Amino acid sequence: MFFEILIGGIIFISILIVCMLLTALVTAVLILIFIKTNHAIFPRIVLFLANILESPIRQILLVFHVEGNILDDTITELRNRLYHTKFIKTPYNQRALFLPQCLRHQDCPATLNEEGLQCKNCGRCCIQEIKKCAEGLGYRVFIAPGSTIVYRMVKKYKPKAVVGVGCSMEIREGTEKLAAWGMPVYGFKLLNDGCVGTSLDINALKLKLKENNI
């Protein structure tokens, strides 16, 4: 009796592992199709499976030379597509923009308070230009030294949509958590990583901020 139960358990676990690996393989293929063709198939399902089966999916993608941050960037782009319609239907004055502190100049005179860095509009980095554009549209703009401030400001001001700028891992994790709260999000990737003096495509960000369908 014991051995029958043991064998049954082994068979069940083996079937479960095979199903998991097959699911990871199918998900990896759908991700590859998106990377190669820019065509998203079942994006909501792919996002869900990519989160729970990330490790085996990464290993499968390595076989196809998909390495580094490519999976993170792909997941962010899929989420951007998924929430695009809701995002552009949200009025500007109900949106928030979160910028990373790494965009600032090494001699930045900004001060820090409970709502993040307070830009002095010195013009030494691109933050002043972006902030002027966003606030002119009606956005609330925050310069966040960390994700804690992002979540705190979202809870405090309750925007209906959020644009988050950062490196691959930051925007993936941030948009994932905000999306779990039911919020339309858009992740915008920096051109380079670092602690100070990073950069981004300012014109592309401005175009994204101005998108609307109201």
N, C-alpha and C positions, 0 to 999 in steps of 0.2 A: 504493500500500500504506500509506504514511504517513497519507494523508488518510482512508483507511478506518478506520485505528486511531483517529485523532483524532476522527472523527465518532462512532465507536462509544463512545469514552470520554465524549464530550459527552452522548450519549443516555443512557448509564448514569448519569452524575452527575445529569442532569435527572430521570430516573426516581427516583433516590435522594432528591433534594430534594422531589419531589412526594409521595413516600411518607412522608417525615419530616413534612412540613406537614400531610398528612392525619391522620397519627398524633397530631400535636400538637392538631389540631382536635378529634378524637374525645376525646382526654384532657381538653381544656378543657371540652367539653360534659359529660363525666362529673363534672368538678369543679363545674360550674355546677349540675348536678342535685343534687349533694350539698349545695351552699350553699343552694339554694332549698327542698329537700325534706327534708334531713337523712338521706337514704337513700344509703348507700354502695354503689356498684356496682363490683365487681372492685377493691377497695381496694389489694390488693397490687400489681396491675398498674399502677394509677393512680399509686401512690407511686413505682414504678420509673421510669415514663415521665416523671413530673413532675420527677424529678431530672436525667434526661439531656436532656430537651427543655424545660427551664425557660424559657429566653429566648423561644422562639416561643409557648409557652403563655401567658406573661405578656402578650405583645403581643395575642394573640387575646382574652384576658380583658379587656384595656383597652377593646375594642370594646363589651363588655357592662358597662362601668363598674365592673369589679372591679379595684380599685387598691390601692396601699400594701401593708400587711401581710396582706391578706385571703388571698392564696395561701399565705403561710407558715403562717397560723393554720389554714387548711383542711388543709394537709399534716400538720400536727401532730395535728389532730383525727382524721384518717384513721388515722394511726399509733396514736393512743390506742385507737381502736376495734379495730384489728387485734390489738393485744397485750392487750386488756382481760381476756380469759379467762385467759391465762397469768399476768397480773398479780395477779388476785384469788385465784388458787390458790397464790400464793407466801406462805409464813408471814411475819408481821410482822417476826420477828427475822432474816429473810433479805432484808429490804428496806433501802434507803438513801434518805434525803431530802436533796436539795441545794437550799439557799436562796441567793439572791444577796445580796451584801453591800449592795446599794443599798436593802434594806429597813431598814437600821439608821438610827438617829437621828443627826443631825449631830454630837451630842455623845457618840457611842457610846464607851464605855470599853473595848471588846473589844480583845484583843491578837491578834497574828497569829503563827502558827507554820506548820510544814510541812503541817498538816492544815486550814488555813484560819483564819478568825477564831474566837476562843474567846469565846463569849458570857458576859458577867458577870451575866446575869439582872437587869439594872438596871430593866427594865420600861419603858424609854423608847420602845420600838418593839414591834411585834407578834411579833418573833422568839422572845422568851421563851415566849409562849403557845403558839406553834406547836411549838417545840422540846419543851416539856413534854408536849404531846399525843402527838407522834410517838415520843419516847423512852419514854413510858408504855406505848405499844403494843409497843415493841421495836425500832423503827427506829434505825439509825445516822443521826445528823443532822450535816450539814456546812454551814458558811457559807462559800461559795466566792467569792473575789475574781476568779476567772477560770476558764476551762474546763480549764486545765492541772491544777489541783488536783482537779477533778472526775474526770478520767481517771486521775490518779495514785491517788486514793482507791479508785476502782473496781478498779484492778489490785491494790491492797494488800489490801483487805478482801473483794473478790469477792462483792458482794451478788448475789442472784438476780433482783432487780427494783429499779428506780429510779424515784423521782418527782423531776422537775426543775422548779424554779420559775424564771421569768425573763421577759424580753421576747420578742416574737415570733421574732426572728431567733435569739436565744440558744437557746431551747428547740427550735426546729426543727433547728438544727445539732447540738445536744447529743444529742437523742433519735435523730437520724439515725445518728450515729456509734455510740452505744451499741446501737442496734438492729442495726447491721451486725456487732456482736460477738455477736449472738444473745440479747440481753438484753431482757426485757419492760420497756417504759418508759412513763411517763406524763408528758406535758408540761403544766404548769399555768401559764397566762399571768397576768402582773401586770396590775393595773388601769390603771397608767400607767408610763411609762418615765422614766428619770432616773438620776443617779449616787448620790443620797442621798434618803431619805425617800419611796421608792415605796410602793405599797400593793397589797393583794390581798384577795380575798374569803376571809377566814379560815374561816368556817363551811363554805364549799364545799370548801376544801382539807382541813379536818378530816374531812369526809364521805368524800373520796377516799382519805385515808390509812387510814380504818377499813374500807374495802371489803375483803371477803374471801369466799371460797367454799371453805373447807377443811373 
